[in-house]
Amino acid sequence: MLNHSNEDSEEDEEEGDGGRAKYVSNVTIFFSGFIPGFLRNLACFRRVAMLNVPSQSFPAASSQQRVAPAGQSGRNKVALKPGHSLMDWIRVAKSGRDLTGLRGRFIDVTEEELQKHNTRDDCWTCIRGMVYNVSPYMDFHPGGEEELMKAAGIDGTDLFDQVHRWVNYESMLKECLVGRMAVKASTALKGLAPPPPPTSMLPPAFLTPPSPSSSLQPSAAPPPTQPKDARPRYDWFQTDVTVNIVVYTKRKLPSSGCTIVDLQDGVLRVEVLLGKMSYILRQRLAQEVDGSVAVHTACAVGKIQVSMRKAAKGKWEELGEPLEFHDSLFRKKDRAIFYRECMLVSKTAVTHDTWVFRLQLPLGTLMHVPVGKHIYLKSLIQDSDVVKPYTPVEETLVPTTLDSTQGTAATDIFLMIKVYPDGVLTPHLNNLNIGDHLSVSSPDGPFSLRLLREVTHLYLLAAGTGFTPMARVIRLALQDLGSLRKTKLMFFNRQERDILWHSELDGLAAEDERFQVEYILSEPCDGWAGRKGRVEASMLTDFLVRPEGSKVFVCVCGPSAFTELTVGLVRQHCFSEEEIHVFQG
């Protein structure tokens, strides 16, 4: 899976022709990086709509696509045969050929039957309860036949999730679908079963008690007694003009980024991100409300209030109709990813092949993308959903508005994207017109601001658009980390014209003595006076300094080969696992 180019981030790798597989769109990296591990049969038992869900960490901690320990080599993508590119696979899938071998039949597959189909020419595997014949895909798989065969005849869900949980395999392999596993539905996970729904319309104690003039409409029945556990619960109350939902998370909350609200066509979806868990409310509202919503958070006590204005004054007899997954607590890695349609409002050139795309969230959506988190873009290309991760930036390197911990503004998302002429997704993005729409997911990723707590020296190593996660980390470090003494960026590119926000970085270094940047070019012009080459141990000796009494932290982002090599070199400089974070892109 490793792409031996230090300059382009993994986020931007895409296929240019059938002979090379340099992309990470969902359809091209399906099943790549499968590794042996515990097989999670529970996924086959639960036939629920938790599909196309990204992992907490990409690649997963145990994935072969992640960095290898020092002294070990990574695994490369295989060279595909001519005529076996992404677009070739899409054409095969649309050709009408029988890719299942069952002549259109859809069957229930027992575990014993699944185990029989474990050869190269007869390879079935199960993902989340659905069984696919992946034999036709063997020659199109960028990771090679060997990796795909690790899931032959077994439940491959856990292997798939180790690296590519977010891939939309349903679209990719829809013509290879054999059937479903013939097993009994499992019981709910212990501790995650929802409690009885709230019935009270009494206003809960919150930020400020409503005044007597607010004309509260209480119900006659008191709220039921809730069990004393750590599971969140919710309640609601109303005035003549507003309807309000309050979530009791029973834990302290960050200042922003933990609540995502989507109000579309009368359906309200609220997601509260609670560490490794996700609490979801989803209801079709009983009556109409205005399109805008407001969220107030009492961080210290863990309460969140979502407020909406009624379209017409009056009393609601009920909040609405609960929909699927309403009042549910999921592990983040198990929840279905949610997309909303965002509008492209501007596109600004950064370099000769990179632009900042400004996307506007729809009315009724409130979403902050915390620093270090990424989102997914999804687009339908030739009848297949293509999904790729991107880390938002700000409109400029160091904006003068908003606290850095707040994340991007609630209405806009800025994405710095390099366009590959022969790529799959990026040319489509580049051809969008102002006013066109694009599917954007909720934030995801394992990065936490707690990692930077009390850090005095922050070291950033980036290649190409691997710089994008670093941009907001730099801003956060300089504006909000009181303990910080020095932030240093080592930025690898091919040529000087490829350096993103070159003048802005130079300006920041000149203005703030705590920030230092050094550029490394692998293909410099004759006039380049800076350092040349690729990442190596000697470069990091003077860069990674650990002063006495300091607390250090290192962030790395770039293509797979760059990341693997760089983290190995960092470890050689006596940095522990807890002092290194690898961004997805």
N, C-alpha and C positions, 0 to 999 in steps of 0.2 A: 504493500500500500504506500510505500515511501516514494516521494517524488524528489529526485536528486537535483533540486534547484533551490538555492538559498534565498532567492529574491522575491518570489511570489508566495503570499500566504496560502495556507491550506484552504482558507475560505474562498480563494479565487481560482483554484485549480479546476480546469474544465477540459473537455475533449476537443481537439481540433480536427482529428481525422480518425479513421478506423484503426490505425496502427498504434496510437497512444491513448492512454486513458488518464488525462490530467484534469479531472473534474471531480467534484464531490457532490454533485446533484444527487438527489435521492435515487434516481433510476440507475445511475452508473455505478454506485458503490454498494448496491444491494448485496448483502451477505459478506462483503469484503471484511477481512479481519476477524473471521470466526475463530474462536479459541476454545479449547476444551474447558469445561467448567460444569458446575452443578446445573442440571437440567430442570427448569422450573415447570413441572407438569401442571401446576395450578393454572397456568395461562390457558391450557387446553380445556380446563374445566369451566372457566368463566367466559361465557359467550356474551360479552358486553362490548359496547362501542368504545373501546380504549385502544384505538389504532393510530398509527402514525404519530407515536408519542416520543419526544426526544429524551435522551438520557440525562441524568443529572450531570454527568461529566462526559465530554466528548473529546477524544476517545475515552472509553471506560478505563478505570484504573488498571485492570488486568488485560486490556486489549493489546494485541500485537501492534496496533497502530499507534499506541502511546510510546513514549521514550523507553528505550531499553536500558538496563543497568550498564554502567561503564564496562567496556570490554566486550559487550555483546552487540551484534549487528542487528539491524532492523530487517524487516521483510519487504521486498519490493513488489510492486504490481507486475503482472506478467505482460508481455507484449502480445496484444491481441492480433489474430489473423486478419488480413484484409477482408473487408466486408462484415466485420463484427463490431462495429462501433455502436454507440448509443442509438443513433438514428436508424442503423440497420436493425437493431433489436425491435425498435418501435414498428418498423415496417413488417417484420416477421409477425409480431403480435397482432397486427392489423390485417394480415394476409388472409385470414380465414382458415388457416391450417389447424388441424386438430392437435393442440399442444399438450393435451392431457392424456391422450391414448384411450379415452373412454367414449369417443364419438358423441360428445355432448351430454353424457349422463353425469349427474351430480350425486355422489354416494356418501354414505356414512362410513367412516374408516375406523376400524378397531385398531387397538395398539398392536395386536398380532399382525394384522394386515400391513400396517405402516412399516413394521420391521422387515417385511419381505422385500420392500423396494429400496434397496441399499447399495445399488451398483451404479456405475457411471452412466450406463444407458437406461437405467430404470431407477431414478432417484426421486423419492418423495420425501418431503419434510413438513413438519407442522409448525405453524406460527399462530399463537393465540387461538388455538382451537380449529384453525382452518388448514387444510392439507393441500400442498402444491406439488405438482410434478415439475421439478427444476431441471430435469435432463436437457430440455431444449435450450436452457439458458447457459449451460456449461461453457460453451465456447465464447459467450459474450461477457463472462464474469471477469472484471478487471483484476480480482484477487486470485484468479486461477482455479482450476478444477480441484486441487487438493484442499483448499479452504472450504469450498462449497460442499465437498464430500464429508466434511466433519459433521454435517447435519443430516446425513443420509439415513433415512429409516427411523428417525427419532424426532422427538419434540425439540426443534431448534430455536425455540423462543429465547432461551437464556443466551445462547450463542449469538443470536442476532442482536439482542439488546446490549451485549457487551460493547458494541461499537456503533450500531446504526439504528437505534430505537426510533429515531425521528424519520427514517426513510418511509415513504409511502409505497410499501411493497404491494398493497392492494391494487393500486393502479398499474404498477410494474408487472405483476404476475397474474392479472385478472383472467387472462386466457389460459393460464396454467392451473387454475383452481380445480382440484379433484373433488373436494367435498369437505365435510366437517368431521371432527373426531367424534366417535360414537361413545360418549361418556356422559355420566350424570352431571348435572349442574352442581357446582360446589356450593357449600354454605358460605355466608359472608365471612370475611376475615374477622377474627376475634378483635373486638374493640372498635371496629369500624362501622358496625351496624347503626343506622340512624335512630335517634330517639323519637318519641312521638312528636308530631309537629306542634309548634306553639299555638295557643289559642287566644292568648291575651292581646287586647288592643290597648292595654294600659301603657303609658309612656314609661320606659325604663329609666332609672337614674342614669344620667349621662353627663354631658359637658355642662349644659345649663338647663335647669328645669323649665319647661314651658310655662309661659305666663297664663293667668286665668283667662285672658282675652283670646287665647288660641282656640277656644271651643273644642276641647278634647272630646272624643267620642269613645268612652270605655265600654267594653263588653261586660256582661254580668258575671261571667265565670272567671275566677282567678287562674293564673297560670299553673299548670301541673308541676308537681315536684320533680326536679331533675336529679338524676343520679350524680353523686359526687365523683366525677372523673375529669380527666383532662380534655375531654372532647368538647369542641366549641358548640355553642347553641346560638339561636337567634330568636328575636321577638320583633314585633312591629307595633307602631301606634300611628295615629293620624290627627290632623287638625282639619279645619274647614278647607284649607288650601294646600296642605302637604300630606304626603304619606312617607313614613320613615321606617327603615329597617335597621335594627341594631344587632350587631354580632358580638357575642361575648367569647373572646378567644381564650380566656383564662391564662394569659401569659403576657409578658411585656412585648411591645412591638417596636420595630424600627420607625424612624420618623417619616419615611415614605417608601413607596415601592411595594408594599405588601398587599395592597388592595387593588383589584382590577374590576371595573364595572363596565358592562356592555348592556345598553338598552336599545334593542332593535325590534321594530314591528310589534311592540307591546310585550316582548319577552325580556325579562330582566335576568341577567346572569351576573352574579357576584362571586369572585374568586379571591380568597384570602390565602396568601402564601405564608406558611408557618414552618420555616426551616425545611425539613425533608417532607413535610406534609402539605396538603392543599385542601382547603375547606371550600365547598361550592354550594351556592344557592342558585336555583334556577326555577323561575315561575313565570307563567303567563298572567300578567296583571289583570285584575278584575275590571278595571276601567282605564280610560286613557289618561296619560300624563304628558306634560311637556317633554320635549326631547332631551333637555339638559338634566344632569344629575350633579349632586354635590356629595363629597365624602369628608367627614370629620373623624379624626382619630385621636383617642386618648391613649397615648403610647404607654404610660406608666401602669395603667390598669387593664390594658388590652381590650378596649372597646372601640368598635367602628360603627359609625352611623352613616347610612346612605339615605339621602333625602331627595325627594322628587316633588314637583309641583303638580297638583291635579289640573287636568284640563278644564274641569268644571267643579265648582264648590259643591260640597255635600259629603254625606257619610258613606263610606264603603262598608258593606256587610262582611267582606272578606278581602284578604290581600290578593288572592288569585288562585290559579290552578297549578299545583306542583308538577313540574316536568321531570323527565329522566335525569337522574343523578342529583336531584334537589336534596339539600341538607345532607350532603355526603362528604365524608372525609377520606381522601385518597393519599397514598404515597405519591409524591410528585412523579416518580418514574412510571407509575401505573395509570395516571390520568390521561384522558384524551386531550390532545393539544387543541386549543381553540383559536380560530382565525376570524379577523374582521377585515372588511374592505376599506382600504385607505386610499386617498387620492394623491396623485403626484402633483405638487404645486410648484416645484421649481427643480432645476438641475444646474449645478454650478461646476465648471471645470476646475480641477485641482492640478492635474498634469495632462500630458498628451493623451493618456488613455484612462484616466481616473476622474470620476465625478462625485460630487456630493448630491445625493437624491434627497429631497425634502418631501416627506409623506405626511399628510394630514389625517389624523384620526377622525372617524365619523362622529357626527353629533350623537351624544348619548354614550360615548365611550370615554372613560377616564383611565389612563394607564401611564404610569411612570416606569421607565426602564432604568433600574438601578445601575450604578457604575459597575462595570465588569460583566454584566449580563448581556446575552445576545438574544436576538429574535430570529424567526424564520420567515423567509419570503416564499410564497407558493404561487405558481402560475401554471396554467394549462397550456402545454405546448404539444401540438400534434396528438391531441386526445390523451396525453399523459401528464399527470401532476408532477412538476419538478419543484423540489424543495431545497433551499440552501440557507445556511446560517450566516448572519451578519451581525457584527457588533456596532451599535449606534455610536456616533460621535456627536459633538456639538456643532453648531453652525460655524464657530471659529474655535481655535485652539484653547483660548482662555476667555470665555464670555464674561461679561461684567455683571450679569444678572443670574439669579438663582444660587442658592447654596449648593455646593458641589455634591453634597450627599443626596440631593433631591432627585437626581436623575434627569432625563430629558424632560422638556416641557410637556404638559399634559395633553397638548393638542398636536404636536409635531414630533416626528422622528427623522433624524438625519443619518443617512447611511453613506459611507465612503466606499464606492464600488469601482473596481477595475474591470474594464470591458475587454473581453477577448473576442476578436472578430469571428473566430471559428468555434466559439463556445456554444453552450446550450442555453443557459438562462440569461447571461449578461447581455448578449445582443438583443434579446427580447426586451430586457429592461431599458436598454439604450434606445430602442425604437418606440418606447411609450411616449405619448403626447401629454402635455400638461392637461390635467383634468381626467386622465385615465386612472383606473383603479388597480390595486394590487392587494393580494391577501397577505396579512401580517399577523404573526402569532403573538401570544403573550411572552413575556420575558422568561428566559431559562438560563441555567448555568450554575456552577457550584461556587463561584467567587463570592466572598463575603468581606465586608469592610473590617470584620474582626481580625482578618489576616494582617492588616496594617496597623493594628493597635500598638502604640508605643514604638513603632519603627523609627529609627533615626537615619538609616541609610537605605535608600530604595534604588535597586539596579534593574534597568529595563533593557532587554535584548530582543530586538524585533527585526524581521525581514519582510520587505515589501509591504503589503497591506496588513501584515501582522502587526503593524503599527496602530491599527484602529482601536484595539482595546486599550492600548497604552495612552491614547490621547486624553481620555477622561480620567485615567488614573493619575496622569501628570497634573492635571488641573486639581483633582482632589488632594493630592499630596501637598502641593504648594499653597493651597488656599485653606485647607481644613485640618491638616495634621500638625498639631502644635509641637510634637516631638521631633519632627523632621529636620535634619541638618543638611542632607544632600540627596538629590535625585539625579541619577545619571542614565542617559539613554545611549545605547550603541545601536546604530541604525544601519542595516545592511541592504544594499540595492545593487542593481546592475550598473546603471549609469546615473549621472547627476540629475538628468531630467526626470528620473523615476522617483526622486525623493519627495514624499508627500509633505505638504505644509513646510517646505524648506525654509522660506523666509520667516514664517511664524515661529519655528523652532529656534532659529538664530536670534530673532528678536527677544524671545523669552529668555534665552541664555544670557543675553546682554543686560536684560533688566533685572533678573533675579539671580544672585550669586549662588543660590542653593541648587540651581538647575544647570546641568552640563550635558551637551550632546556631541557625539562623535559619529561621523558618517564613514562607512566602509563600502567601497565600490569594487565589484568583481570585474567590470568591463569599463574602466574609466577612459576618458579622452586624454590626449597628451597633456593638456593643461591642468589636469587635476592635481592639486597639491596635497590632498588628504591621504589617508591610509587606503591601501589597495588589498584585495584578496578576499578570502572567505573566513568564516569563523574558525579560530584555532586557539590552542591553549595559551600561546604567548600573548595574544590580544587581551585575554581576560586577566592576566597576572596583575597588571596595573589598574585594570578597570574594577575588579572585585576586591575592594579594600575593606577590611574588617577592623576599624579602630577599636582600641581597648574601651570596654564599657558600652559598646554600641549594640543596637538590635538591628539586624540586616534582613532584607527580604529581596528576592529576585523574581521577576516576572519574565516569561519567555513566550513568544508567539511568532509563528512562521509556518512554512511548509513542514511536512513530517520529517524529512531528512534533516532540515535545519534544527528543528526542535529536539530531535533525538541526539544529535551531535552536541548541541549547545548545553542541554541539561547534563549530559555526561561530563562535559568539561567543567560545568559549574560544581558538580559533585566532587570532582577531583580537587577543587579549591576548598574542600572541607565545608561545603554548605549541606545542611541536612534536608530531608524531604519536607519538613515543616517550614523551611525557609525558601521553598521554590514553588511557584504556581505557574502552570502552563495554561494559557488561554486557548480557547478553541479557535478564535479568529475574528 
